[in-house]
Amino acid sequence: MSQALYRKWRPRLWDQVIGQEHVVKTLQNAIRGDRVGHAYLFSGPRGTGKTTTARLLAKAVNCLSEDPTRRPCDECDNCRAVNENRMLDLIEIDAASNTSVDDMRDLRDKINFAPSQGRFKIYIIDEVHMLSTAAFNALLKTLEEPPPHAIFILATTEIHKIPATVLSRCQRHEFRRIPVAEIAACLRQLSDNEKIDADDDALTLIARQSTGSMRDAISLLDQLASTGEPVTLALAQTVLGTAALQAVVDLVDTLIAEDPAAGLQVIHNALDSGSDARQLARQMVDYLRNLLQVRVGNKDAVEATIENRDIMVRQAEKFSTPRLVETIKLFNTAAGEARSTWNPGLHLELAVISAIEAAHPPVIEPAQAAPEVNLRDMKMPSFQAPSHPPSRHAESSQETPNAAEYSAAPVKEPVKQVLSEPAVQVARANSISPEAASQNPAAVPVSGTITMDELRKAWPQIRMTVKKAKAQTEALLNSVRNISIEGDRLILSFASDIVKQKMEMDDNMEMTRRAIYHVTKANLQIVCNVGSAKTSAPGNTEIPREGLVNTAINLGGQIKKQ
């Protein structure tokens, strides 16, 4: 039986490790200075060299070479024993299948035995995050103070699952994903040595599909080579289920042309030819990312042929940067959700439709749009509480008297007064002449009276008006937990005192008051308070403003909760 390529070509010397120079240099210096620690933790994505580096460290500390700079030499008996998996002092434990506390107790009992071949006993515990809590506790004391001849090397792909007590007792080394260029170069060298006929484009595609994992890349090459055919780009696309680059280019062109029917047809053709929906979504993300690089002026960072780069330049000019960013997000979401649906092409189709629809956001009608107004320079009457209560016959009425009833009410002693400009405006708005209003001020509705229904309907437009004048104030209004009206006072309730104090600073309240007046012509005094945690959202709670309640409020009464 032939040996898998990733095992056959596992690095045996430090300089054969790809893409982890920062880890290799640190370990080499520790060996040369005889400062090897008793516990190491290697973490990082799969296939990036964690176990391989652990075996190299085991070889190095037991190497028989007299020159520390040449360890491991890969020539002495101990090095050959590690290569041939017959080194008794190298114990590899799979934590995924040895998770119990009894397994760790057995390790703790045997660790005190002296090494049989080398200077050190090396314990490599792979996927250490799979250990149970009890197993970690059993290992903890031994990990902290192992015998002088023992070295622990823990490896994991999920470092966040490792207890802090274990992390603090180890030297941590983070393994990174290997760049595409380095993986492709390594695959080229491996192909030449193994006499595999492979195209550079195919090797680049394999490197991209491996997502930074050297082991995955070698395994993919081994899979393609086993077909007995030359490893071409077409063969790689067929076996790996990826779409041809032309399909990706065509799909992007349909987005530019805003032709959803053509876009869906490109997806169907690609899937019918054997492409995998998730892989196609990933290719779209990668290609659109390159377009974004070109769009922002980073064309040299794109890895593509001259012809493909020219196509990217042409397509990038057709996109705006915000639209390109939004399109990348849509296809990235499709790539993650494709595995969880019975129809693999569904999320791709939705991404195409959404990307085209996003190019044409809904237009706000002029009647709904916030009018352009300079709130800071807007002339506005100062707030004045009503000084003249309604006539007594209104007090006994169950309905709020309208302007006609006020005008018809007999007045025993007419008093002619000079009305303020806001009162004149309100009187005219209610079809009352200024002369009649001056003789009967009670006939003029209170300036600023507005119902909760009217305020709720106008609130979005009020916030839009405030936002155009001062975005910070609108952000504070977004934190309002509840809104209520008490007479001529608008009560804004906030969840915390900090937000309330911010609202009361600067000109936030005045800016809000001006916006309310501009939109509704209501001149309200704004009061801020801190509401309880159970306070409902703005506008959800409303106290009726009809009948006796409204009359009482107009007379200066207040509503109190029991």
TAKABEL-V523418 format. One record per residue. N is the residue number from 1. RES is the residue in one small letter. PHI is phi in degrees with one decimal (NA if undefined). PSI is psi in degrees with one decimal (* if undefined). D_CENTER is the distance of its C-alpha to the mean C-alpha in whole Angstrom. Layout:
((N/RES/PHI/PSI/D_CENTER) (N/RES/PHI/PSI/D_CENTER))
//
This chain:
((1/m/NA/130.9/47) (2/s/-74.1/151.8/45) (3/q/-87.7/140.4/42) (4/a/-60.4/144.6/39) (5/l/-62.3/-36.2/38) (6/y/-68.7/-24.2/35) (7/r/-84.5/-36.8/38) (8/k/-66.3/-36.2/40) (9/w/-105.1/27.3/38) (10/r/-67.4/132.1/37) (11/p/-56.2/138.9/37) (12/r/-113.9/-9.4/40) (13/l/-132.7/161.1/40) (14/w/-60.7/-40.1/38) (15/d/-74.7/-3.6/38) (16/q/-91.7/-7.6/37) (17/v/-75.2/130.0/33) (18/i/-101.1/128.7/31) (19/g/76.4/9.1/28) (20/q/-128.0/45.4/28) (21/e/-60.9/-34.7/30) (22/h/-64.8/-33.5/29) (23/v/-78.4/-44.6/30) (24/v/-60.4/-44.4/33) (25/k/-62.3/-40.8/34) (26/t/-64.7/-44.6/34) (27/l/-68.7/-38.1/36) (28/q/-61.9/-43.5/38) (29/n/-64.2/-36.5/39) (30/a/-64.8/-38.2/39) (31/i/-70.6/-43.2/42) (32/r/-65.1/-34.2/44) (33/g/-93.3/6.9/44) (34/d/54.1/48.0/45) (35/r/-128.1/43.2/42) (36/v/-73.9/130.9/40) (37/g/-76.1/171.9/38) (38/h/-93.3/-13.0/39) (39/a/-150.1/131.1/35) (40/y/-126.2/150.4/32) (41/l/-128.6/113.8/29) (42/f/-101.6/123.5/27) (43/s/-130.6/153.0/23) (44/g/153.2/175.5/21) (45/p/-62.0/161.7/20) (46/r/-65.3/149.3/23) (47/g/71.3/18.9/26) (48/t/-101.7/1.8/26) (49/g/108.6/19.3/29) (50/k/-67.4/-53.9/29) (51/t/-67.2/-37.9/32) (52/t/-60.8/-44.9/34) (53/t/-65.9/-35.9/33) (54/a/-62.9/-40.6/34) (55/r/-68.6/-36.4/37) (56/l/-63.9/-39.8/38) (57/l/-64.7/-39.1/38) (58/a/-63.5/-39.7/40) (59/k/-64.9/-41.9/43) (60/a/-66.3/-42.7/43) (61/v/-72.0/-20.1/44) (62/n/-108.8/5.2/46) (63/c/-65.6/142.9/48) (64/l/-92.3/1.1/51) (65/s/-65.0/138.0/51) (66/e/-76.3/-19.4/53) (67/d/-93.7/111.7/51) (68/p/-60.4/-26.4/47) (69/t/-72.6/-15.2/46) (70/r/-102.8/10.7/46) (71/r/-92.3/130.1/45) (72/p/-78.8/144.7/44) (73/c/-86.4/-20.6/47) (74/d/66.1/19.1/47) (75/e/-126.3/-28.2/50) (76/c/-73.4/173.3/52) (77/d/-63.1/-41.4/52) (78/n/-66.8/-39.6/49) (79/c/-64.0/-42.9/47) (80/r/-66.7/-33.4/48) (81/a/-65.5/-39.2/48) (82/v/-66.6/-42.3/44) (83/n/-62.2/-34.6/44) (84/e/-95.8/9.6/46) (85/n/57.7/39.0/45) (86/r/-126.2/21.2/48) (87/m/-85.4/112.2/47) (88/l/-69.5/-24.0/48) (89/d/-89.1/4.9/46) (90/l/-110.5/109.1/43) (91/i/-111.3/116.0/41) (92/e/-103.8/126.2/38) (93/i/-119.6/129.2/37) (94/d/-91.2/105.9/34) (95/a/-67.1/-19.5/32) (96/a/-67.0/-29.7/31) (97/s/-110.4/1.4/34) (98/n/-131.4/65.6/36) (99/t/-95.4/-10.6/34) (100/s/-81.6/163.8/36) (101/v/-68.2/-28.3/38) (102/d/-65.8/-35.1/41) (103/d/-64.1/-41.3/40) (104/m/-71.9/-33.5/39) (105/r/-67.0/-37.9/42) (106/d/-64.2/-41.0/44) (107/l/-62.2/-41.4/42) (108/r/-65.9/-33.5/43) (109/d/-72.5/-32.7/47) (110/k/-90.8/-13.3/47) (111/i/-69.5/-20.6/45) (112/n/-76.6/-13.7/49) (113/f/-69.2/138.9/51) (114/a/-69.6/154.3/51) (115/p/-61.2/149.4/50) (116/s/-97.8/-26.2/52) (117/q/-120.2/-49.7/52) (118/g/-104.9/-166.4/50) (119/r/-82.6/-29.0/49) (120/f/-129.0/149.9/46) (121/k/-98.6/124.7/44) (122/i/-107.6/124.1/41) (123/y/-108.4/110.9/39) (124/i/-102.1/113.4/35) (125/i/-107.4/106.0/33) (126/d/-86.8/148.1/31) (127/e/50.9/50.7/28) (128/v/-64.6/-20.9/29) (129/h/-66.5/-12.4/26) (130/m/-79.9/-9.5/27) (131/l/-65.5/147.3/30) (132/s/-75.6/166.9/31) (133/t/-61.4/-40.8/31) (134/a/-65.3/-37.1/35) (135/a/-66.7/-41.0/35) (136/f/-60.6/-41.6/33) (137/n/-65.4/-36.7/35) (138/a/-68.9/-30.2/38) (139/l/-83.7/-19.6/37) (140/l/-59.5/-50.8/36) (141/k/-65.3/-41.0/39) (142/t/-66.2/-36.6/40) (143/l/-67.6/-32.4/37) (144/e/-77.1/-41.4/38) (145/e/-133.0/71.4/42) (146/p/-75.2/165.4/42) (147/p/-60.8/155.2/46) (148/p/-61.6/-16.5/46) (149/h/-97.8/6.3/47) (150/a/-113.7/139.6/43) (151/i/-131.8/130.5/40) (152/f/-102.9/135.7/36) (153/i/-128.4/110.3/34) (154/l/-99.4/139.5/31) (155/a/-128.2/138.8/28) (156/t/-154.4/151.1/25) (157/t/-100.7/-6.4/21) (158/e/-132.5/79.1/20) (159/i/-67.2/-24.0/21) (160/h/-67.1/-13.5/19) (161/k/-92.3/-1.3/21) (162/i/-85.4/130.1/24) (163/p/-60.3/148.2/26) (164/a/-63.0/-30.1/26) (165/t/-65.8/-29.7/30) (166/v/-79.9/-41.9/30) (167/l/-58.8/-38.4/27) (168/s/-71.9/-12.3/30) (169/r/-103.3/4.7/33) (170/c/-124.5/154.8/31) (171/q/-85.8/121.2/31) (172/r/-94.5/138.4/27) (173/h/-133.8/122.9/26) (174/e/-93.8/123.6/23) (175/f/-93.8/135.5/23) (176/r/-102.7/159.9/21) (177/r/-65.5/141.9/21) (178/i/-85.6/133.8/24) (179/p/-61.0/152.8/24) (180/v/-60.1/-41.9/25) (181/a/-62.2/-40.6/28) (182/e/-70.2/-37.2/29) (183/i/-65.7/-43.6/29) (184/a/-63.0/-40.1/31) (185/a/-64.6/-40.1/33) (186/c/-66.7/-39.3/34) (187/l/-65.9/-35.0/34) (188/r/-64.2/-44.4/37) (189/q/-64.2/-41.8/39) (190/l/-65.2/-41.8/39) (191/s/-63.0/-41.0/40) (192/d/-64.5/-40.9/43) (193/n/-70.5/-32.8/44) (194/e/-91.9/2.3/43) (195/k/59.5/42.7/45) (196/i/-98.3/125.4/42) (197/d/-82.2/103.5/42) (198/a/-133.9/137.3/39) (199/d/-79.5/150.4/38) (200/d/-62.7/-37.9/35) (201/d/-63.8/-37.6/33) (202/a/-67.0/-41.1/33) (203/l/-65.4/-36.6/32) (204/t/-65.8/-40.7/29) (205/l/-63.1/-41.4/28) (206/i/-61.6/-42.8/28) (207/a/-62.1/-39.1/27) (208/r/-68.7/-40.8/23) (209/q/-67.8/-22.3/23) (210/s/-76.7/-13.1/24) (211/t/48.8/47.6/20) (212/g/87.3/3.4/22) (213/s/-102.4/116.2/24) (214/m/-66.7/-39.6/28) (215/r/-64.3/-41.8/29) (216/d/-63.7/-39.3/27) (217/a/-63.9/-44.4/29) (218/i/-66.8/-37.6/32) (219/s/-65.2/-38.3/32) (220/l/-65.7/-42.0/31) (221/l/-63.2/-40.4/34) (222/d/-61.8/-39.6/36) (223/q/-65.1/-43.3/36) (224/l/-69.5/-37.6/36) (225/a/-66.9/-27.9/39) (226/s/-70.8/-9.9/41) (227/t/-72.4/-18.9/41) (228/g/82.0/4.0/44) (229/e/-109.4/159.6/43) (230/p/-59.1/138.5/42) (231/v/-81.2/92.7/38) (232/t/-101.4/170.5/37) (233/l/-63.0/-40.1/34) (234/a/-63.6/-42.7/35) (235/l/-63.7/-42.1/36) (236/a/-63.2/-41.1/33) (237/q/-66.6/-36.5/31) (238/t/-69.8/-46.4/33) (239/v/-71.6/-40.4/33) (240/l/-84.4/-8.0/29) (241/g/75.6/24.9/29) (242/t/-97.9/151.8/27) (243/a/-83.9/155.3/28) (244/a/-65.7/152.6/30) (245/l/-58.2/-32.7/29) (246/q/-62.6/-35.0/31) (247/a/-64.6/-38.7/29) (248/v/-66.8/-44.3/26) (249/v/-61.5/-43.2/27) (250/d/-63.9/-38.8/29) (251/l/-66.0/-38.7/26) (252/v/-66.0/-37.7/24) (253/d/-62.4/-36.3/28) (254/t/-68.1/-31.7/28) (255/l/-66.9/-40.2/24) (256/i/-66.1/-41.9/26) (257/a/-76.6/-8.8/29) (258/e/56.0/48.1/27) (259/d/-115.7/90.7/29) (260/p/-63.9/-35.3/28) (261/a/-61.9/-44.6/31) (262/a/-66.0/-36.6/31) (263/g/-63.7/-43.7/27) (264/l/-65.1/-34.8/28) (265/q/-66.8/-38.4/31) (266/v/-62.0/-41.7/30) (267/i/-63.6/-45.2/27) (268/h/-62.4/-41.9/30) (269/n/-63.9/-40.5/32) (270/a/-66.6/-42.5/30) (271/l/-69.4/-37.0/29) (272/d/-66.4/-27.3/33) (273/s/-83.6/2.0/34) (274/g/107.8/1.3/32) (275/s/-71.0/147.4/28) (276/d/-88.9/134.5/26) (277/a/-61.4/-40.8/23) (278/r/-68.1/-39.5/20) (279/q/-66.4/-38.0/22) (280/l/-64.1/-40.9/22) (281/a/-62.9/-40.1/19) (282/r/-64.5/-41.0/18) (283/q/-63.5/-38.2/21) (284/m/-63.3/-42.3/19) (285/v/-61.8/-44.5/16) (286/d/-65.2/-41.9/18) (287/y/-69.0/-43.6/21) (288/l/-64.9/-33.5/19) (289/r/-62.6/-40.6/17) (290/n/-63.5/-39.3/21) (291/l/-61.6/-37.8/21) (292/l/-65.1/-39.2/19) (293/q/-60.4/-43.8/20) (294/v/-65.4/-41.1/24) (295/r/-61.6/-38.7/23) (296/v/-89.9/6.7/22) (297/g/91.1/19.3/25) (298/n/-112.0/48.7/24) (299/k/-63.5/-32.3/26) (300/d/-68.1/-19.4/28) (301/a/-80.3/-7.3/25) (302/v/-85.7/129.0/25) (303/e/-93.5/102.1/27) (304/a/-161.2/161.6/29) (305/t/-71.9/168.6/32) (306/i/-61.9/-41.6/34) (307/e/-64.4/-46.0/35) (308/n/-66.3/-33.3/31) (309/r/-67.6/-37.5/30) (310/d/-63.7/-39.4/32) (311/i/-63.6/-41.2/31) (312/m/-63.3/-40.3/27) (313/v/-61.9/-43.2/28) (314/r/-63.7/-43.6/30) (315/q/-72.1/-36.7/27) (316/a/-63.0/-32.0/25) (317/e/-67.9/-21.4/27) (318/k/-85.3/-11.6/27) (319/f/-104.5/144.4/23) (320/s/-86.1/154.7/22) (321/t/-60.5/-45.7/19) (322/p/-60.8/-40.0/17) (323/r/-66.6/-37.8/18) (324/l/-65.1/-41.4/17) (325/v/-62.8/-44.3/13) (326/e/-65.0/-38.1/13) (327/t/-65.8/-39.8/15) (328/i/-60.9/-42.2/13) (329/k/-62.0/-40.9/10) (330/l/-63.6/-45.6/13) (331/f/-74.4/-28.8/15) (332/n/-66.3/-39.4/12) (333/t/-64.9/-40.4/11) (334/a/-62.3/-37.5/15) (335/a/-65.1/-34.3/15) (336/g/-80.5/-26.5/13) (337/e/-97.4/-8.0/15) (338/a/-63.8/-28.8/19) (339/r/-75.7/-16.4/20) (340/s/-104.3/21.0/20) (341/t/-131.4/150.9/22) (342/w/-73.3/-22.4/26) (343/n/-108.8/99.4/26) (344/p/-62.7/-25.7/24) (345/g/-87.8/-3.8/24) (346/l/-61.1/-49.0/23) (347/h/-68.3/-29.6/19) (348/l/-66.2/-43.5/20) (349/e/-63.1/-42.1/23) (350/l/-64.1/-36.3/20) (351/a/-65.2/-40.1/18) (352/v/-64.1/-48.4/21) (353/i/-61.6/-45.2/22) (354/s/-65.4/-38.0/19) (355/a/-64.9/-37.3/19) (356/i/-73.2/-41.2/23) (357/e/-65.1/-33.5/22) (358/a/-66.5/-20.4/19) (359/a/-72.0/-15.7/22) (360/h/-129.5/79.4/24) (361/p/-62.8/151.5/23) (362/p/-61.1/137.8/25) (363/v/-87.5/129.1/28) (364/i/-78.9/128.1/28) (365/e/-62.3/148.2/32) (366/p/-56.5/-33.5/34) (367/a/-68.2/-25.7/35) (368/q/-92.6/-20.4/32) (369/a/-72.5/145.4/31) (370/a/-69.7/128.1/31) (371/p/-68.2/150.3/34) (372/e/-72.3/118.5/34) (373/v/-149.1/141.1/36) (374/n/-93.6/97.3/36) (375/l/-66.0/-29.3/36) (376/r/-69.6/-35.6/37) (377/d/-98.5/2.9/40) (378/m/-70.2/132.0/41) (379/k/-80.3/128.2/44) (380/m/-143.7/137.5/44) (381/p/-66.2/146.6/47) (382/s/-71.2/153.3/46) (383/f/-73.3/132.7/46) (384/q/-135.4/128.0/49) (385/a/-74.2/146.1/50) (386/p/-63.4/130.4/53) (387/s/-99.2/-7.5/56) (388/h/-121.9/112.0/58) (389/p/-72.2/159.9/57) (390/p/-64.0/162.5/58) (391/s/-64.5/159.2/62) (392/r/-65.0/-30.8/63) (393/h/-65.3/-21.5/63) (394/a/-72.5/-27.0/60) (395/e/-67.0/-33.4/59) (396/s/-85.3/-6.6/61) (397/s/-81.9/145.1/59) (398/q/-85.7/-12.1/56) (399/e/-117.2/148.6/55) (400/t/-67.0/122.2/53) (401/p/-62.7/140.4/56) (402/n/-88.6/-177.9/55) (403/a/-65.1/-35.9/57) (404/a/-65.1/-41.4/60) (405/e/-65.4/-39.1/61) (406/y/-61.4/-43.7/61) (407/s/-65.0/-35.3/63) (408/a/-78.5/-16.6/65) (409/a/-67.4/133.8/65) (410/p/-70.3/139.1/69) (411/v/-119.5/117.6/69) (412/k/-69.8/-42.0/72) (413/e/-128.3/87.2/71) (414/p/-62.1/134.4/69) (415/v/-119.8/121.3/68) (416/k/-90.3/121.8/67) (417/q/-128.3/158.5/64) (418/v/-88.9/117.4/62) (419/l/-81.9/150.0/58) (420/s/-72.3/162.7/55) (421/e/-60.4/-41.7/53) (422/p/-59.8/-39.1/50) (423/a/-66.6/-38.0/53) (424/v/-61.4/-43.1/55) (425/q/-63.7/-41.4/51) (426/v/-66.8/-39.7/51) (427/a/-62.3/-45.2/54) (428/r/-64.0/-37.6/54) (429/a/-64.1/-23.3/51) (430/n/-104.9/21.2/53) (431/s/61.1/37.4/56) (432/i/-116.1/127.9/58) (433/s/-70.5/148.9/61) (434/p/-58.8/-33.1/60) (435/e/-66.5/-45.0/64) (436/a/-65.1/-36.4/64) (437/a/-67.8/-35.7/60) (438/s/-68.4/-29.8/62) (439/q/-80.7/-26.2/65) (440/n/-137.3/78.3/63) (441/p/-60.0/-25.4/59) (442/a/-67.1/-18.8/59) (443/a/-74.4/-13.6/58) (444/v/-88.9/121.3/55) (445/p/-58.6/150.6/52) (446/v/-61.3/129.7/50) (447/s/-64.7/121.6/48) (448/g/108.3/-6.3/44) (449/t/-66.5/129.8/45) (450/i/-153.5/141.1/42) (451/t/-84.9/164.5/41) (452/m/-65.7/-34.9/37) (453/d/-61.4/-44.6/37) (454/e/-65.7/-40.9/38) (455/l/-67.4/-40.1/35) (456/r/-62.2/-41.5/33) (457/k/-67.8/-34.4/33) (458/a/-87.3/-11.3/33) (459/w/-59.8/-44.0/30) (460/p/-58.5/-41.6/28) (461/q/-69.4/-34.0/30) (462/i/-62.8/-44.4/31) (463/r/-66.2/-38.9/27) (464/m/-63.2/-39.1/27) (465/t/-65.0/-42.4/30) (466/v/-64.4/-40.7/29) (467/k/-61.1/-38.6/26) (468/k/-68.1/-28.4/28) (469/a/-87.2/-40.6/30) (470/k/-158.2/105.2/27) (471/a/-64.4/-32.6/24) (472/q/-63.9/-37.3/24) (473/t/-66.4/-41.8/26) (474/e/-62.9/-34.9/24) (475/a/-64.5/-37.3/21) (476/l/-68.0/-38.2/24) (477/l/-63.9/-27.4/25) (478/n/-67.5/-20.0/22) (479/s/-91.5/1.2/22) (480/v/-66.7/129.0/26) (481/r/-88.9/-30.3/26) (482/n/-156.2/148.7/30) (483/i/-126.0/135.7/32) (484/s/-145.3/158.8/36) (485/i/-121.6/130.3/39) (486/e/-128.1/97.3/42) (487/g/66.0/-121.6/45) (488/d/-96.5/16.5/44) (489/r/-110.9/132.2/41) (490/l/-101.1/117.0/37) (491/i/-97.3/117.9/36) (492/l/-105.0/119.6/32) (493/s/-103.1/131.7/31) (494/f/-115.3/160.2/28) (495/a/-77.4/-26.3/26) (496/s/-138.5/157.8/27) (497/d/-70.6/-26.0/29) (498/i/-65.4/-46.6/27) (499/v/-66.3/-38.3/26) (500/k/-60.0/-45.4/29) (501/q/-64.6/-36.9/31) (502/k/-64.7/-37.9/28) (503/m/-65.1/-33.1/29) (504/e/-82.4/-6.8/33) (505/m/-85.6/163.1/32) (506/d/53.3/-137.3/33) (507/d/-113.9/28.0/34) (508/n/-62.8/-45.8/31) (509/m/-68.6/-39.3/34) (510/e/-66.4/-37.7/36) (511/m/-64.6/-40.1/34) (512/t/-66.3/-42.9/33) (513/r/-60.7/-41.6/36) (514/r/-65.5/-39.4/37) (515/a/-65.3/-40.4/34) (516/i/-63.0/-42.8/36) (517/y/-65.5/-38.8/39) (518/h/-65.4/-38.8/38) (519/v/-83.8/-41.7/37) (520/t/-114.0/-8.6/39) (521/k/62.4/18.7/42) (522/a/-95.7/126.1/42) (523/n/-98.9/94.4/43) (524/l/-109.2/144.9/41) (525/q/-89.2/129.8/41) (526/i/-98.2/130.2/37) (527/v/-126.8/134.4/37) (528/c/-109.4/142.8/34) (529/n/-145.7/176.2/34) (530/v/-106.3/118.4/32) (531/g/-87.7/167.9/31) (532/s/-77.3/169.6/31) (533/a/-66.3/-21.1/28) (534/k/-90.9/4.5/30) (535/t/-62.4/137.3/30) (536/s/-79.3/169.2/29) (537/a/-68.5/160.7/26) (538/p/-55.0/128.5/28) (539/g/88.5/-7.3/31) (540/n/-77.5/-27.1/31) (541/t/-110.6/126.6/34) (542/e/-137.8/133.9/37) (543/i/-98.5/126.3/41) (544/p/-55.8/145.2/43) (545/r/-115.0/36.2/45) (546/e/-113.7/165.5/48) (547/g/63.7/-140.4/52) (548/l/-64.3/-33.1/53) (549/v/-62.0/-47.0/49) (550/n/-63.7/-41.5/49) (551/t/-62.6/-43.0/52) (552/a/-62.7/-39.1/52) (553/i/-66.9/-42.3/49) (554/n/-62.5/-28.1/51) (555/l/-81.0/0.6/53) (556/g/103.7/6.5/51) (557/g/-75.1/164.9/50) (558/q/-129.9/149.1/47) (559/i/-94.2/127.1/45) (560/k/-119.0/136.4/45) (561/k/-84.7/140.7/43) (562/q/-81.4/*/45))
//
